[in-house]
């Protein structure tokens, strides 16, 4: 559980409502809930909702529940249940109660019976398409179903037979009897129960009728004593139905629904349906692919819960939808890691360098800071010898003007080591440079106080004899132009969203563990992949590059 001590809560309209409700005595204790449907993995938008619900409740010494809205057995699975629990805990929260909508199926059924007895619900035999036609349009009122005036006794009998499995899927539904002329479509006799002969992950085959979300959700909140039911703006038009269900079902506790804007990121999709399509079509390596905007994907890529929590707080809670630049999230992971992540060197596109005047067989240990921005992390030792690897793009045989790295006749500094000067190149049969020969100046050792001359370029390297082979995965946005673009969704996949390189890291990285994070000189922040890393293979995911032009807006 994260501590909210000494945390200055940012004000927002929902928090203000909570403060007023407590001060006016409308509620004695704040109870919120995070109610995902277990039909997929959670994404970054859900993270905002989790953080809002849990932090709001805990700030005011209330309770926050985790509840699974598992009313659709066709799409739900225990895999998703367990993944959601992991995500909530990884973000730093523990729920006060763990509940399932399916825990209340009997109670919901009894409330449906009550509605029938009050003349507020009826069983309808209309096919789905015919029912849609009779609901009317935005400008025309709906028309009553021919089955709307069935007797209470007939409706009770039919509902009982629906429950007993006497009818096929889609053959009948239970509808609320509200107002087919209402300007709000949600109030035009919405469906409360449908038949589905499907195995449920929690209740097995006990039920073959399942409550609809708009019927089940308010009942769940009322049963659990939720005070503030927080949801996204698309449910604003559902609020009258929410209140109707709570009232007409005569629930003892009356929760209130409040809507806030969803989190939308640039070049990102926030639709579970589309995310599942990416997984099913094998566009990505599962729900936890580091390119996915799922919490599991961010975790595998190397983002920290601290960075995501800070990001969510900074985005805030608003009443109008907007799109947040993904670079804002990247800003917070840089800020979180800059004092935590050890600095080290990695060569992603290796080019061998032979230092011809360095003694053969000699290995020298050089001193380097682990994190210059956090001196308390201390120093590390780096082996240096006659043969090293540098980046291929740190050498050019015929460089342009203002190229300050290595080229024939030019001198550069090796990070934490010496000045070296390129004297010769070795090429393969196709004319490609495969090795360069240099000389070093022993007087120029880093940290020795040498001031005899200066060089404009500093490049990183690893010692060839003991460097550790590693795979590096570099990521770009998975979606090229955001969610709303021309053509089909899959047409907008970025073909360059993943680049895989084979290179080397420093010798001291040989025992690194999954999920450990590092800053590689000039390349960015990287995370040891927890899925594909083995004893024989190191895999690093780039979390984020080192720099960005993004700046937080000034308050």
FIKEDO-699450 format. One record per residue (C-alpha): residue number from 1; x, y, z; residue in three letters. Coordinates in nm, 2 decimals, always signed. Layout:
# residues N
PT num      x      y      z residuo
PT NUM      X      Y      Z     ala
...
# end
This chain:
# residues 555
PT num      x      y      z residuo
PT   1  +0.00  +0.00  +0.00     unk
PT   2  +0.14  +0.34  -0.09     unk
PT   3  +0.15  +0.60  +0.17     unk
PT   4  -0.04  +0.92  +0.11     unk
PT   5  +0.12  +1.09  +0.41     unk
PT   6  +0.27  +1.43  +0.33     unk
PT   7  +0.10  +1.42  -0.01     unk
PT   8  -0.07  +1.74  -0.11     unk
PT   9  -0.39  +1.63  -0.29     unk
PT  10  -0.46  +1.82  -0.61     unk
PT  11  -0.81  +1.97  -0.62     unk
PT  12  -1.06  +1.85  -0.88     unk
PT  13  -1.43  +1.86  -0.91     unk
PT  14  -1.49  +1.51  -0.79     unk
PT  15  -1.27  +1.57  -0.48     unk
PT  16  -1.46  +1.89  -0.42     unk
PT  17  -1.79  +1.69  -0.42     unk
PT  18  -1.64  +1.44  -0.17     unk
PT  19  -1.53  +1.72  +0.06     unk
PT  20  -1.87  +1.89  +0.04     unk
PT  21  -2.05  +1.56  +0.10     unk
PT  22  -1.84  +1.48  +0.41     unk
PT  23  -1.88  +1.84  +0.55     unk
PT  24  -2.25  +1.84  +0.49     unk
PT  25  -2.30  +1.50  +0.65     unk
PT  26  -2.44  +1.34  +0.33     unk
PT  27  -2.20  +1.05  +0.39     unk
PT  28  -2.01  +0.93  +0.69     unk
PT  29  -1.75  +0.73  +0.50     unk
PT  30  -1.62  +0.74  +0.14     unk
PT  31  -1.65  +0.41  -0.04     unk
PT  32  -1.53  +0.39  -0.40     unk
PT  33  -1.47  +0.10  -0.63     unk
PT  34  -1.28  +0.01  -0.95     unk
PT  35  -1.52  -0.22  -1.15     unk
PT  36  -1.35  -0.36  -1.46     unk
PT  37  -1.50  -0.62  -1.68     unk
PT  38  -1.26  -0.92  -1.70     unk
PT  39  -1.27  -0.94  -2.08     unk
PT  40  -0.91  -0.82  -2.14     unk
PT  41  -0.61  -0.66  -1.98     unk
PT  42  -0.62  -0.32  -1.83     unk
PT  43  -0.47  -0.02  -2.02     unk
PT  44  -0.32  +0.31  -1.92     unk
PT  45  -0.67  +0.47  -1.91     unk
PT  46  -0.78  +0.22  -1.65     unk
PT  47  -0.47  +0.32  -1.45     unk
PT  48  -0.60  +0.67  -1.42     unk
PT  49  -0.94  +0.53  -1.29     unk
PT  50  -0.76  +0.30  -1.04     unk
PT  51  -0.55  +0.58  -0.91     unk
PT  52  -0.84  +0.82  -0.88     unk
PT  53  -1.07  +0.57  -0.70     unk
PT  54  -0.81  +0.43  -0.46     unk
PT  55  -0.63  +0.76  -0.37     unk
PT  56  -0.96  +0.94  -0.32     unk
PT  57  -1.09  +0.68  -0.08     unk
PT  58  -0.77  +0.65  +0.11     unk
PT  59  -0.71  +1.03  +0.13     unk
PT  60  -1.04  +1.05  +0.33     unk
PT  61  -0.98  +0.73  +0.53     unk
PT  62  -1.25  +0.55  +0.34     unk
PT  63  -1.26  +0.22  +0.15     unk
PT  64  -1.19  +0.13  -0.21     unk
PT  65  -1.31  -0.20  -0.35     unk
PT  66  -1.20  -0.40  -0.65     unk
PT  67  -1.51  -0.55  -0.82     unk
PT  68  -1.53  -0.75  -1.14     unk
PT  69  -1.83  -0.68  -1.35     unk
PT  70  -1.85  -1.03  -1.48     unk
PT  71  -2.19  -1.04  -1.64     unk
PT  72  -2.09  -1.15  -1.99     unk
PT  73  -1.95  -1.51  -1.97     unk
PT  74  -1.89  -1.52  -2.35     unk
PT  75  -1.60  -1.27  -2.33     unk
PT  76  -1.46  -1.32  -1.98     unk
PT  77  -1.19  -1.54  -1.84     unk
PT  78  -1.00  -1.60  -1.51     unk
PT  79  -0.68  -1.51  -1.69     unk
PT  80  -0.81  -1.15  -1.71     unk
PT  81  -0.92  -1.16  -1.35     unk
PT  82  -0.57  -1.25  -1.23     unk
PT  83  -0.41  -1.00  -1.46     unk
PT  84  -0.62  -0.72  -1.33     unk
PT  85  -0.54  -0.81  -0.97     unk
PT  86  -0.17  -0.80  -1.05     unk
PT  87  -0.20  -0.47  -1.22     unk
PT  88  -0.38  -0.30  -0.93     unk
PT  89  -0.12  -0.43  -0.68     unk
PT  90  +0.17  -0.33  -0.90     unk
PT  91  +0.04  +0.02  -0.92     unk
PT  92  +0.07  +0.03  -0.54     unk
PT  93  -0.28  -0.04  -0.41     unk
PT  94  -0.46  -0.30  -0.20     unk
PT  95  -0.84  -0.33  -0.22     unk
PT  96  -1.05  -0.32  +0.09     unk
PT  97  -1.30  -0.56  -0.06     unk
PT  98  -1.27  -0.80  -0.35     unk
PT  99  -1.61  -0.87  -0.52     unk
PT 100  -1.77  -1.01  -0.83     unk
PT 101  -2.10  -0.91  -0.99     unk
PT 102  -2.16  -1.28  -1.01     unk
PT 103  -2.17  -1.29  -0.63     unk
PT 104  -2.50  -1.10  -0.65     unk
PT 105  -2.67  -1.29  -0.93     unk
PT 106  -2.94  -1.43  -0.70     unk
PT 107  -3.00  -1.09  -0.55     unk
PT 108  -3.02  -0.93  -0.90     unk
PT 109  -3.27  -1.20  -1.00     unk
PT 110  -3.49  -1.13  -0.70     unk
PT 111  -3.48  -0.75  -0.78     unk
PT 112  -3.59  -0.84  -1.14     unk
PT 113  -3.88  -1.03  -0.99     unk
PT 114  -3.97  -0.73  -0.78     unk
PT 115  -3.98  -0.51  -1.09     unk
PT 116  -4.22  -0.75  -1.26     unk
PT 117  -4.44  -0.75  -0.95     unk
PT 118  -4.45  -0.37  -0.96     unk
PT 119  -4.54  -0.37  -1.32     unk
PT 120  -4.20  -0.22  -1.41     unk
PT 121  -4.06  -0.51  -1.62     unk
PT 122  -4.18  -0.75  -1.88     unk
PT 123  -4.06  -1.04  -2.09     unk
PT 124  -4.03  -0.96  -2.46     unk
PT 125  -4.02  -1.21  -2.75     unk
PT 126  -3.93  -0.96  -3.02     unk
PT 127  -3.62  -1.05  -3.23     unk
PT 128  -3.33  -0.81  -3.16     unk
PT 129  -3.36  -0.64  -3.50     unk
PT 130  -3.73  -0.57  -3.46     unk
PT 131  -3.67  -0.44  -3.11     unk
PT 132  -3.41  -0.20  -3.24     unk
PT 133  -3.65  -0.07  -3.51     unk
PT 134  -3.92  +0.00  -3.25     unk
PT 135  -3.69  +0.20  -3.03     unk
PT 136  -3.72  +0.49  -3.27     unk
PT 137  -3.46  +0.75  -3.36     unk
PT 138  -3.31  +1.06  -3.22     unk
PT 139  -3.59  +1.26  -3.37     unk
PT 140  -3.87  +1.00  -3.35     unk
PT 141  -4.01  +0.83  -3.03     unk
PT 142  -4.01  +0.46  -2.99     unk
PT 143  -4.31  +0.23  -3.02     unk
PT 144  -4.43  -0.01  -2.75     unk
PT 145  -4.36  -0.37  -2.80     unk
PT 146  -4.67  -0.59  -2.85     unk
PT 147  -4.56  -0.79  -2.55     unk
PT 148  -4.53  -0.48  -2.32     unk
PT 149  -4.87  -0.54  -2.15     unk
PT 150  -4.83  -0.90  -2.05     unk
PT 151  -4.97  -0.98  -1.71     unk
PT 152  -4.75  -0.99  -1.40     unk
PT 153  -4.82  -1.37  -1.37     unk
PT 154  -4.72  -1.44  -1.73     unk
PT 155  -4.40  -1.24  -1.69     unk
PT 156  -4.31  -1.41  -1.37     unk
PT 157  -4.37  -1.75  -1.53     unk
PT 158  -4.17  -1.67  -1.84     unk
PT 159  -3.87  -1.53  -1.64     unk
PT 160  -3.86  -1.84  -1.43     unk
PT 161  -3.87  -2.06  -1.74     unk
PT 162  -3.59  -1.85  -1.89     unk
PT 163  -3.38  -1.92  -1.58     unk
PT 164  -3.46  -2.29  -1.60     unk
PT 165  -3.31  -2.30  -1.96     unk
PT 166  -3.63  -2.36  -2.14     unk
PT 167  -3.56  -2.11  -2.42     unk
PT 168  -3.28  -2.06  -2.67     unk
PT 169  -3.03  -1.78  -2.68     unk
PT 170  -3.20  -1.46  -2.81     unk
PT 171  -3.55  -1.61  -2.79     unk
PT 172  -3.66  -1.39  -2.51     unk
PT 173  -3.53  -1.10  -2.29     unk
PT 174  -3.65  -0.92  -1.98     unk
PT 175  -3.70  -0.54  -2.04     unk
PT 176  -3.77  -0.25  -1.80     unk
PT 177  -4.10  -0.08  -1.86     unk
PT 178  -4.01  +0.29  -1.85     unk
PT 179  -4.09  +0.52  -2.14     unk
PT 180  -4.06  +0.45  -2.51     unk
PT 181  -4.10  +0.82  -2.59     unk
PT 182  -3.81  +0.93  -2.37     unk
PT 183  -3.56  +1.16  -2.55     unk
PT 184  -3.29  +0.94  -2.37     unk
PT 185  -3.25  +0.62  -2.56     unk
PT 186  -3.13  +0.44  -2.25     unk
PT 187  -3.48  +0.49  -2.09     unk
PT 188  -3.67  +0.33  -2.38     unk
PT 189  -3.75  +0.00  -2.21     unk
PT 190  -3.39  -0.12  -2.19     unk
PT 191  -3.31  -0.49  -2.17     unk
PT 192  -3.24  -0.61  -1.82     unk
PT 193  -3.17  -0.98  -1.88     unk
PT 194  -3.07  -1.19  -2.18     unk
PT 195  -3.04  -1.56  -2.23     unk
PT 196  -2.69  -1.70  -2.28     unk
PT 197  -2.62  -2.07  -2.25     unk
PT 198  -2.25  -2.01  -2.18     unk
PT 199  -2.02  -2.14  -1.91     unk
PT 200  -1.93  -1.87  -1.65     unk
PT 201  -1.58  -1.85  -1.51     unk
PT 202  -1.72  -1.80  -1.16     unk
PT 203  -2.06  -1.96  -1.15     unk
PT 204  -2.01  -2.24  -1.39     unk
PT 205  -2.34  -2.36  -1.55     unk
PT 206  -2.57  -2.25  -1.27     unk
PT 207  -2.71  -1.96  -1.48     unk
PT 208  -2.83  -1.94  -1.84     unk
PT 209  -2.97  -1.58  -1.80     unk
PT 210  -2.74  -1.29  -1.73     unk
PT 211  -2.81  -0.93  -1.62     unk
PT 212  -2.72  -0.65  -1.86     unk
PT 213  -2.45  -0.41  -1.74     unk
PT 214  -2.68  -0.11  -1.69     unk
PT 215  -2.90  -0.32  -1.46     unk
PT 216  -2.62  -0.50  -1.27     unk
PT 217  -2.38  -0.21  -1.22     unk
PT 218  -2.60  +0.02  -1.01     unk
PT 219  -2.72  -0.28  -0.81     unk
PT 220  -2.36  -0.38  -0.74     unk
PT 221  -2.28  -0.03  -0.62     unk
PT 222  -2.59  -0.02  -0.40     unk
PT 223  -2.52  -0.37  -0.25     unk
PT 224  -2.16  -0.27  -0.16     unk
PT 225  -2.26  +0.07  -0.01     unk
PT 226  -2.06  +0.26  -0.27     unk
PT 227  -2.10  +0.64  -0.20     unk
PT 228  -1.94  +0.78  -0.51     unk
PT 229  -1.97  +0.58  -0.83     unk
PT 230  -1.70  +0.72  -1.06     unk
PT 231  -1.71  +0.65  -1.43     unk
PT 232  -1.61  +0.79  -1.77     unk
PT 233  -1.82  +1.05  -1.96     unk
PT 234  -1.97  +0.80  -2.20     unk
PT 235  -2.19  +0.68  -1.91     unk
PT 236  -2.34  +1.03  -1.84     unk
PT 237  -2.65  +0.95  -2.05     unk
PT 238  -2.68  +0.62  -1.85     unk
PT 239  -2.71  +0.80  -1.52     unk
PT 240  -3.10  +0.84  -1.53     unk
PT 241  -3.13  +0.46  -1.58     unk
PT 242  -2.87  +0.40  -1.31     unk
PT 243  -3.09  +0.61  -1.07     unk
PT 244  -3.41  +0.44  -1.19     unk
PT 245  -3.27  +0.09  -1.12     unk
PT 246  -3.16  +0.18  -0.77     unk
PT 247  -3.49  +0.35  -0.69     unk
PT 248  -3.73  +0.10  -0.85     unk
PT 249  -3.54  -0.20  -0.71     unk
PT 250  -3.59  -0.04  -0.36     unk
PT 251  -3.22  -0.06  -0.27     unk
PT 252  -3.15  +0.05  +0.09     unk
PT 253  -2.83  +0.23  -0.01     unk
PT 254  -2.84  +0.50  -0.28     unk
PT 255  -2.50  +0.56  -0.45     unk
PT 256  -2.45  +0.86  -0.68     unk
PT 257  -2.28  +0.84  -1.02     unk
PT 258  -2.02  +1.10  -1.13     unk
PT 259  -1.86  +1.12  -1.47     unk
PT 260  -1.51  +1.23  -1.56     unk
PT 261  -1.31  +1.24  -1.88     unk
PT 262  -1.12  +0.94  -2.00     unk
PT 263  -0.75  +0.94  -2.06     unk
PT 264  -0.66  +0.95  -2.43     unk
PT 265  -0.30  +0.94  -2.55     unk
PT 266  -0.16  +1.03  -2.89     unk
PT 267  -0.08  +0.74  -3.12     unk
PT 268  -0.25  +0.50  -2.88     unk
PT 269  -0.58  +0.30  -2.88     unk
PT 270  -0.78  +0.26  -2.57     unk
PT 271  -1.03  +0.01  -2.69     unk
PT 272  -1.02  -0.33  -2.54     unk
PT 273  -1.18  -0.47  -2.86     unk
PT 274  -0.90  -0.33  -3.07     unk
PT 275  -0.63  -0.43  -2.83     unk
PT 276  -0.76  -0.78  -2.83     unk
PT 277  -0.76  -0.78  -3.21     unk
PT 278  -0.39  -0.69  -3.20     unk
PT 279  -0.33  -0.99  -2.98     unk
PT 280  -0.56  -1.23  -3.17     unk
PT 281  -0.40  -1.13  -3.51     unk
PT 282  -0.05  -1.17  -3.36     unk
PT 283  +0.04  -0.82  -3.45     unk
PT 284  +0.20  -0.80  -3.10     unk
PT 285  +0.35  -1.05  -2.86     unk
PT 286  +0.05  -1.08  -2.63     unk
PT 287  -0.12  -0.84  -2.40     unk
PT 288  +0.21  -0.76  -2.23     unk
PT 289  +0.39  -0.66  -2.55     unk
PT 290  +0.60  -0.35  -2.46     unk
PT 291  +0.43  -0.16  -2.75     unk
PT 292  +0.09  -0.22  -2.60     unk
PT 293  -0.07  +0.06  -2.38     unk
PT 294  -0.17  -0.21  -2.13     unk
PT 295  -0.04  -0.18  -1.77     unk
PT 296  +0.12  -0.52  -1.83     unk
PT 297  +0.29  -0.38  -2.14     unk
PT 298  +0.42  -0.07  -1.96     unk
PT 299  +0.55  -0.29  -1.68     unk
PT 300  +0.73  -0.52  -1.92     unk
PT 301  +0.87  -0.23  -2.11     unk
PT 302  +1.01  -0.09  -1.79     unk
PT 303  +0.78  +0.19  -1.67     unk
PT 304  +0.75  +0.23  -1.30     unk
PT 305  +0.43  +0.26  -1.09     unk
PT 306  +0.56  +0.58  -0.94     unk
PT 307  +0.59  +0.74  -1.29     unk
PT 308  +0.24  +0.63  -1.39     unk
PT 309  +0.09  +0.75  -1.06     unk
PT 310  +0.26  +1.09  -1.10     unk
PT 311  +0.15  +1.11  -1.46     unk
PT 312  -0.21  +1.04  -1.37     unk
PT 313  -0.21  +1.30  -1.10     unk
PT 314  -0.06  +1.56  -1.33     unk
PT 315  -0.32  +1.49  -1.60     unk
PT 316  -0.59  +1.55  -1.34     unk
PT 317  -0.96  +1.49  -1.34     unk
PT 318  -1.17  +1.70  -1.58     unk
PT 319  -1.52  +1.71  -1.73     unk
PT 320  -1.42  +1.74  -2.09     unk
PT 321  -1.24  +1.49  -2.31     unk
PT 322  -0.89  +1.57  -2.45     unk
PT 323  -0.59  +1.40  -2.59     unk
PT 324  -0.27  +1.39  -2.38     unk
PT 325  +0.07  +1.39  -2.56     unk
PT 326  +0.24  +1.05  -2.50     unk
PT 327  +0.56  +1.25  -2.44     unk
PT 328  +0.41  +1.37  -2.11     unk
PT 329  +0.41  +1.01  -1.98     unk
PT 330  +0.77  +0.96  -2.11     unk
PT 331  +0.87  +1.28  -1.92     unk
PT 332  +0.76  +1.13  -1.59     unk
PT 333  +0.95  +0.80  -1.64     unk
PT 334  +1.27  +1.00  -1.72     unk
PT 335  +1.21  +1.20  -1.40     unk
PT 336  +1.16  +0.89  -1.20     unk
PT 337  +1.46  +0.70  -1.33     unk
PT 338  +1.72  +0.97  -1.35     unk
PT 339  +1.82  +0.93  -0.99     unk
PT 340  +1.75  +0.56  -0.97     unk
PT 341  +1.89  +0.40  -1.28     unk
PT 342  +2.26  +0.30  -1.28     unk
PT 343  +2.46  +0.44  -1.58     unk
PT 344  +2.64  +0.20  -1.79     unk
PT 345  +2.75  +0.15  -2.16     unk
PT 346  +2.60  -0.06  -2.43     unk
PT 347  +2.69  -0.09  -2.80     unk
PT 348  +2.39  -0.18  -3.01     unk
PT 349  +2.55  -0.19  -3.35     unk
PT 350  +2.90  -0.31  -3.29     unk
PT 351  +3.21  -0.21  -3.48     unk
PT 352  +3.54  -0.36  -3.36     unk
PT 353  +3.83  -0.12  -3.28     unk
PT 354  +4.19  -0.25  -3.24     unk
PT 355  +4.41  -0.01  -3.04     unk
PT 356  +4.74  -0.11  -3.20     unk
PT 357  +4.98  +0.05  -2.95     unk
PT 358  +4.80  -0.09  -2.64     unk
PT 359  +4.99  -0.39  -2.49     unk
PT 360  +4.86  -0.72  -2.60     unk
PT 361  +4.71  -0.93  -2.31     unk
PT 362  +4.69  -0.63  -2.08     unk
PT 363  +4.36  -0.55  -1.91     unk
PT 364  +4.32  -0.22  -1.72     unk
PT 365  +4.04  -0.14  -1.48     unk
PT 366  +3.90  +0.21  -1.52     unk
PT 367  +3.69  +0.40  -1.27     unk
PT 368  +3.34  +0.53  -1.36     unk
PT 369  +3.05  +0.68  -1.16     unk
PT 370  +2.74  +0.47  -1.14     unk
PT 371  +2.51  +0.77  -1.15     unk
PT 372  +2.66  +1.12  -1.18     unk
PT 373  +2.33  +1.27  -1.06     unk
PT 374  +2.33  +1.05  -0.75     unk
PT 375  +2.68  +1.03  -0.62     unk
PT 376  +2.57  +0.81  -0.33     unk
PT 377  +2.54  +0.52  -0.57     unk
PT 378  +2.92  +0.51  -0.58     unk
PT 379  +3.15  +0.40  -0.86     unk
PT 380  +3.20  +0.09  -1.08     unk
PT 381  +3.51  -0.05  -1.25     unk
PT 382  +3.53  -0.10  -1.63     unk
PT 383  +3.78  -0.34  -1.80     unk
PT 384  +3.97  -0.19  -2.09     unk
PT 385  +4.21  -0.36  -2.33     unk
PT 386  +4.35  -0.37  -2.68     unk
PT 387  +4.02  -0.46  -2.86     unk
PT 388  +3.69  -0.28  -2.80     unk
PT 389  +3.35  -0.23  -2.97     unk
PT 390  +3.21  +0.11  -3.06     unk
PT 391  +2.88  +0.20  -3.24     unk
PT 392  +2.89  +0.18  -3.61     unk
PT 393  +2.75  +0.53  -3.65     unk
PT 394  +3.03  +0.66  -3.43     unk
PT 395  +3.26  +0.61  -3.73     unk
PT 396  +3.25  +0.76  -4.08     unk
PT 397  +3.51  +0.71  -4.34     unk
PT 398  +3.41  +1.03  -4.53     unk
PT 399  +3.22  +1.24  -4.27     unk
PT 400  +3.03  +1.56  -4.34     unk
PT 401  +3.12  +1.89  -4.18     unk
PT 402  +3.08  +1.92  -3.80     unk
PT 403  +3.10  +1.55  -3.75     unk
PT 404  +3.30  +1.52  -3.43     unk
PT 405  +3.32  +1.15  -3.38     unk
PT 406  +3.57  +0.90  -3.52     unk
PT 407  +3.71  +0.92  -3.88     unk
PT 408  +4.05  +0.87  -4.03     unk
PT 409  +4.30  +1.11  -3.88     unk
PT 410  +4.06  +1.23  -3.61     unk
PT 411  +4.09  +1.19  -3.23     unk
PT 412  +3.80  +1.14  -2.99     unk
PT 413  +3.77  +1.05  -2.62     unk
PT 414  +3.65  +0.71  -2.51     unk
PT 415  +3.41  +0.76  -2.23     unk
PT 416  +3.59  +0.71  -1.89     unk
PT 417  +3.91  +0.60  -2.08     unk
PT 418  +4.16  +0.76  -2.33     unk
PT 419  +4.19  +0.96  -2.64     unk
PT 420  +4.21  +0.74  -2.95     unk
PT 421  +4.30  +0.84  -3.31     unk
PT 422  +4.19  +0.65  -3.62     unk
PT 423  +4.47  +0.55  -3.84     unk
PT 424  +4.34  +0.27  -4.07     unk
PT 425  +4.03  +0.08  -4.17     unk
PT 426  +3.97  -0.29  -4.26     unk
PT 427  +3.70  -0.37  -4.52     unk
PT 428  +3.53  -0.68  -4.64     unk
PT 429  +3.50  -0.80  -5.00     unk
PT 430  +3.20  -0.57  -5.05     unk
PT 431  +3.38  -0.26  -4.93     unk
PT 432  +3.21  -0.24  -4.59     unk
PT 433  +3.42  -0.13  -4.29     unk
PT 434  +3.44  -0.42  -4.05     unk
PT 435  +3.73  -0.30  -3.82     unk
PT 436  +3.92  +0.01  -3.75     unk
PT 437  +4.27  +0.05  -3.62     unk
PT 438  +4.36  +0.33  -3.38     unk
PT 439  +4.63  +0.44  -3.14     unk
PT 440  +4.57  +0.57  -2.79     unk
PT 441  +4.75  +0.84  -2.59     unk
PT 442  +4.83  +0.70  -2.24     unk
PT 443  +4.87  +1.06  -2.10     unk
PT 444  +4.49  +1.13  -2.17     unk
PT 445  +4.34  +0.89  -1.91     unk
PT 446  +4.01  +1.01  -1.79     unk
PT 447  +4.03  +1.16  -1.44     unk
PT 448  +4.40  +1.21  -1.46     unk
PT 449  +4.38  +1.58  -1.49     unk
PT 450  +4.51  +1.59  -1.85     unk
PT 451  +4.47  +1.93  -2.01     unk
PT 452  +4.72  +1.92  -2.29     unk
PT 453  +4.46  +1.93  -2.57     unk
PT 454  +4.09  +1.89  -2.62     unk
PT 455  +3.87  +1.69  -2.84     unk
PT 456  +3.51  +1.76  -2.95     unk
PT 457  +3.38  +1.41  -2.95     unk
PT 458  +3.32  +1.16  -2.67     unk
PT 459  +3.20  +0.81  -2.77     unk
PT 460  +3.10  +0.50  -2.56     unk
PT 461  +3.24  +0.15  -2.59     unk
PT 462  +3.26  -0.19  -2.44     unk
PT 463  +3.56  -0.42  -2.39     unk
PT 464  +3.56  -0.68  -2.66     unk
PT 465  +3.71  -0.97  -2.47     unk
PT 466  +3.45  -0.98  -2.19     unk
PT 467  +3.15  -0.78  -2.32     unk
PT 468  +2.82  -0.96  -2.27     unk
PT 469  +2.61  -1.03  -2.58     unk
PT 470  +2.26  -0.88  -2.56     unk
PT 471  +1.95  -0.81  -2.76     unk
PT 472  +1.81  -0.46  -2.77     unk
PT 473  +1.45  -0.38  -2.86     unk
PT 474  +1.38  -0.03  -2.97     unk
PT 475  +1.02  +0.09  -2.99     unk
PT 476  +0.82  +0.35  -3.18     unk
PT 477  +0.44  +0.41  -3.15     unk
PT 478  +0.24  +0.11  -3.26     unk
PT 479  -0.03  +0.32  -3.42     unk
PT 480  +0.09  +0.57  -3.68     unk
PT 481  -0.18  +0.83  -3.67     unk
PT 482  -0.39  +0.77  -3.37     unk
PT 483  -0.71  +0.57  -3.34     unk
PT 484  -0.93  +0.79  -3.56     unk
PT 485  -0.79  +0.75  -3.91     unk
PT 486  -0.89  +0.64  -4.26     unk
PT 487  -0.92  +0.27  -4.35     unk
PT 488  -0.94  -0.02  -4.11     unk
PT 489  -0.77  -0.02  -3.77     unk
PT 490  -0.51  -0.27  -3.87     unk
PT 491  -0.41  -0.06  -4.17     unk
PT 492  -0.27  +0.20  -3.93     unk
PT 493  -0.01  -0.02  -3.76     unk
PT 494  +0.34  +0.12  -3.77     unk
PT 495  +0.56  -0.13  -3.95     unk
PT 496  +0.86  +0.02  -3.78     unk
PT 497  +0.72  +0.00  -3.43     unk
PT 498  +0.99  -0.25  -3.33     unk
PT 499  +1.36  -0.27  -3.41     unk
PT 500  +1.57  -0.55  -3.28     unk
PT 501  +1.95  -0.52  -3.26     unk
PT 502  +2.23  -0.75  -3.14     unk
PT 503  +2.51  -0.59  -2.95     unk
PT 504  +2.70  -0.59  -2.62     unk
PT 505  +2.68  -0.45  -2.27     unk
PT 506  +2.96  -0.41  -2.01     unk
PT 507  +3.10  -0.71  -1.84     unk
PT 508  +2.94  -0.61  -1.50     unk
PT 509  +2.59  -0.66  -1.65     unk
PT 510  +2.63  -1.04  -1.68     unk
PT 511  +2.43  -1.11  -1.37     unk
PT 512  +2.16  -0.85  -1.42     unk
PT 513  +1.80  -0.96  -1.34     unk
PT 514  +1.47  -0.92  -1.51     unk
PT 515  +1.30  -0.58  -1.46     unk
PT 516  +1.63  -0.41  -1.36     unk
PT 517  +1.66  -0.07  -1.52     unk
PT 518  +1.97  +0.11  -1.66     unk
PT 519  +2.06  +0.42  -1.84     unk
PT 520  +2.28  +0.33  -2.14     unk
PT 521  +2.51  +0.62  -2.24     unk
PT 522  +2.35  +0.82  -2.53     unk
PT 523  +2.08  +0.55  -2.60     unk
PT 524  +1.83  +0.60  -2.32     unk
PT 525  +1.67  +0.41  -2.04     unk
PT 526  +1.64  +0.03  -2.07     unk
PT 527  +1.47  -0.25  -1.88     unk
PT 528  +1.57  -0.62  -1.87     unk
PT 529  +1.28  -0.80  -2.04     unk
PT 530  +1.12  -1.03  -1.78     unk
PT 531  +0.97  -1.27  -2.04     unk
PT 532  +1.24  -1.34  -2.29     unk
PT 533  +1.56  -1.30  -2.08     unk
PT 534  +1.72  -1.63  -1.99     unk
PT 535  +2.05  -1.74  -1.83     unk
PT 536  +2.19  -1.76  -2.18     unk
PT 537  +2.03  -1.45  -2.34     unk
PT 538  +2.00  -1.09  -2.22     unk
PT 539  +1.71  -0.89  -2.37     unk
PT 540  +1.67  -0.52  -2.30     unk
PT 541  +1.37  -0.31  -2.38     unk
PT 542  +1.42  +0.06  -2.44     unk
PT 543  +1.18  +0.23  -2.20     unk
PT 544  +1.24  +0.58  -2.34     unk
PT 545  +1.51  +0.78  -2.51     unk
PT 546  +1.73  +1.02  -2.31     unk
PT 547  +1.58  +1.35  -2.42     unk
PT 548  +1.26  +1.50  -2.54     unk
PT 549  +1.15  +1.85  -2.64     unk
PT 550  +0.84  +1.81  -2.42     unk
PT 551  +0.80  +2.05  -2.13     unk
PT 552  +0.52  +2.05  -1.87     unk
PT 553  +0.29  +2.34  -1.91     unk
PT 554  +0.36  +2.61  -1.65     unk
PT 555  +0.10  +2.64  -1.37     unk
# end
